[in-house]
Each structure stands twice: as structure tokens, then as C-alpha cells.
Amino acid sequence: MTDDAMDLLNNEPIARKKLVIVYIIDTSGSMSGDKIGTVNAVMEEVLPEIRGIGGSDSDISVAVMTFDTDVCWMYDAPRPIEEIKWTELKTAGWTDFGRAMGELNSKLSRNGYMGTASLSFAPVLFLMSDGCPNDGYEANLAKIKGNKWFKHALKIAVAIGSDANREVLAEFTGNVETVVEANNGPALARLIRMLTITSSQIGSRSSTMESDGPLTPEQADAAKEAELVQVIQNAVRPEDIDFDDGW
């Protein structure tokens, strides 16, 4: 190899892996008032706090999908944290969770929001909802579970209020321990902030090696989920589920 070729190789920038965080937010009519107000306020504050969490080896971008009777994206593609300007969410309509899962499935692909597997971390999927699906969601949820990006994603759900269907949220995450409940504004704000920062840190870190050898992708996924569960168990406070101070 010539000196010129070596110089070119040495100057080649190291590819940074990409982490996409997808927020899936229920904006049905029951989310009106303090619930959506808290979501708007804390999201506007917390996103700047995760800038640079991935360090020099990764880039974090964000996609925001809202679902009620319709499904909408805040932007037409995931945006780098530095470019995100939060748009205040409004509420209306029903909780069409099945439609949301169908739309999410279409975006979790190379032709959608994901890049090549070698240059991308598995996404972080963050679901927030206060109610029950008003549509037949089962078929689309079953379909997305066959999506490879979804299978490997780090999935979290926040049940907002005691009326939220925790069983459906656990179907989404695949683990009841990654569903947390908030029954008042301060608890919701704290959990969104804590889970956003924690999931960004975990999701943007490779978990490929143990002392006895390399991990399979499934083992790496399980290690990240176990770390998230431990953080949740240590962080959830009694006031997060205090029904006397509810919505």
C-alpha cells in the first residue's frame, strides 16, 4: 500500500453507530389537560439533556409518533437531538393502538427509519398511554413482533393513571417489569426524564462480551433489558403509584 493510500486510510473518519429513540405517545381525548401538559413540558426539557450521551462513538436521533384516531409523526424522519424542536401535542379522538403498531412496523425497516444493522444500535421504543385500545390491535401487534428491529429493541412503557391497560403495555414491551405506572404529574415527569436518560445510556452501549466469551444478540438484548429493569426497580417510588394523589 502506498504512503498516499495509508494517509487516506488513516484520515478516514470512524463510522459512528446510530441510536434511534422512538416515542409512541397516546394523544387520545382522555390524555387532555394535565396529562398531555406534563408530557409536553418534560419532553421539551429532557431532550436537550441526552445530547452527547452516546459519546464519540454514537449519534442519537429521535422520532415522535402520536396516536389517537389518527397516527402522526412529529417529523418525517428521525432528527438528531441537536435539531429537535418540540412541537406541543394536542389531544382528540380514540385510542387506535393497532393502527399505531401498523405504522411503527412500517418504519422499523431499512426503507423506513432504520439503517444497516452493522451501523445501528437496536432502537429504543418508549410508549406512553393512559387507556385501552379502541381498535382490534391484536393482529398488528402480533405482526410487529415478527419485525427484527422490534425484537431487538429496548422497549419501555409508562402507564399514565390507574385506567391504563397495563396488560396491553406489557404485551408491547414483552416484560411486565418494563412497564411503570405514574398516577400524578410529578411522578410522570420524573419517570419520563429518568427512563429517557437511562434508556439512552443503555441503548447506545454495546453489550457484546462477557468474561467467558462473546454474547449472542439475544443475550446482549437480555443483558440490556435486565439492566433497565434493575434501574426501574431502584427508581420507582411509592408516590409514583399513589392513587390518593391521582389525575
N, C-alpha and C positions, 0 to 999 in steps of 0.2 A: 504494500500500500504506500503510495507517495506521501510526502510530507503535507502537500496541499490537501489530500484526501483525509489525512489524520486530523489536520486542523479543522476541516469542515465537520468531521465526526465529533471532535471534542467540543465544538461550538453548538452542536445540535441540542436544542432545549429538551429537557427530560419531560415526557408527557405527564401531565397531571391528571389523576383519575377524577372522575366527576361523581358527585353525590347529588341526587335529586330528592328533595323533600316535597312530598305531595300532601297538602292539606285538603281534606274532604269534609266540608262544613255544611251541616244541616241549616238551611235558611228558610224552613217552613214557617208558617204563621205562628206556631207555638213558641218559636225562638225569639219572638219580638220582645221589645223592652230591655230589661236589664241583661238578659242572656246575650243577645247579639251585641248590645252595647259593650259588655265586658270583653267579648271576643274581639271586637274592633279595636278597643283601647289597648288590650295587651298584645295583640299581633303587631300593631304599629310600633310598639315599644320593643318587643322581643327580637324581631328580625334583625335589627342592627347589632344585637348582642351576639349573634352567631357568626358575624363576619370574622374570617380568619381562623375559625375553629379547626378547619381541616389542615392548617399549617401550609407548608410549602409544597406538599405532595398532592393536594386535592383542591378542587373547586366545588363549592356548594351552590346549587341553584334551587329555586323554589317555584312550585306550581300550586295554584289555588283553585280548587273546584268547589262550587256551591251547588247544592241540590235542594229543590223543593218540588213543585210541579214540573219544572224545567231543570236542566243541567247547564251550568255556565262555567267558563274558565275566566279567571281574572286577566290572564294574558294568553296569547295564542301559542306560547311555548314557555318552558321553564326559564326564569330570569335569574341571572346571578344576583346574589344577595345585595351587591352594591347598587344594582339597578332597580330594586324593588321599591315601588311607591304604593303603599297600601291604599286600596280603594274601599271606602266604607260599604259594608254589606247591608243589604235591606232584606226584609222578610216578607213572605207571602206564600200562599198555596199549601200543598200537601207534601208528605214525606215520601217521595218516589225514590226509595233506596235502590230498587232493582235497576232503574234507569241509570242511576249514578254508577253502579257496578259495571253496567254495559259500556258506558263511556270510559270509565277508568281502564277497563280491559283493552279498549282500542288504543289507548295512549301508552300502555306499558308494552311497547314494541319498538323495534329499530326504526320503523316507519312513523312512530309517534314521538314520544318524549325521551326514549332511551337510546343510548349509543351502543357501541360494541361492548360486549361483556368484558373484554380484556382492559378496556379503558374506563369502565364504570363500576362503582360500587353498587350493590343492590340498593334499591330506593328505600327511603323511609316513608311509610304511609301513615298519616295521622288523621284519624276520623273523630269528628265531634258531632254528637246528636243528642236530642232531648226527648225523642219519642219512639214511635214504632213505624215501620214501613207501611205505607198506604197502598202499595202495589204488590204484585206477585214477584218478590225479589229472588226467590229460591233458584230459578234457572240461571239467572245472570251471575249470582254469587257462586253457584257450582261451576259455571264456565270459567270465571276468573281464577278459580282455584287451580285450574289447569295451566294458567299462564306462568311461565318460568320466572319472569321478573317478580310476579306476585308471590310465588312460592318462597323465593329467597329474600323477599323484602322484610325489613324490620317494621312490624305493624303494632300500632298503639291505638287505643280508643278511649275517649272521655265520654262517660255517660253524664249528661247535664241534667240533674234533677232526678227525683225518685221515679218519675214516669218513664224514663228512658229504658228501652228494652235491652237489658244487659246481655240476654241470651243471644240476640242478633249481633250485638257488638262483638261478643266472644266468637261467634261464627266467623266474623270478619277477621279477627286477629288470629284465630286458631288457638287461643290460650286465654282462659278466664283471668289469669294473673296479669295480663297486659291490658285489662280493662279497668279503668279507675273511675271513681264517681265523685262528682262535685255538686253540692246542693246549695251553694251560695256564691256570690260574686267573687269575694276574696279567694276562696278555695279554687274556683275555676281559673282565675288569673294566675295564681301561684302554680297550679298544675300545668297549665299551658306553657308557662315560662320554663319550669323545671324539665318537663318532658321534651320540649323543643331543644333545649341546650344539651340534655343528656343524650337524646337520640342522634343529634348531630355529631357529638363526640364519638359515640359507639359506631354509628354508621359509616363514618369516614376513616375508620381504623381497620386495617386488615387483621383478621383473626385466622391465620393460616398455619401456625406452628404451635406444637406443644413439646414438652421435653422429650417425649418418646417418638416424635416424628410429625410429619405434616398432617393437617386436618383435612378431611373431605369437605366439600362445600356445605353439606348437610350438618356436619359437626361444627363448622365455623358459624353457620346460622344459629345453631342451638346455643353456642357459647355467647353470641351477642344477645340473644333473647334472654338467656339466664342472667346476664349482667344487667339488662334493663329491668327484669323482674326484681332483682335484688335492690336496685335503686328505688323502684316504686315502693317496695315493702318498707324500706327505711325512711321514705319521704312522706308517705300518706299519713295525715294527722286525723285525730278524731273529729275536728271541726270540718274536715272535708266532707264528712258524711253525717253532719249534724242536721237532722230533719227539723229541729226546732227553729233553725235559722235558715230556712229554705227559700226557694224562689216564691 
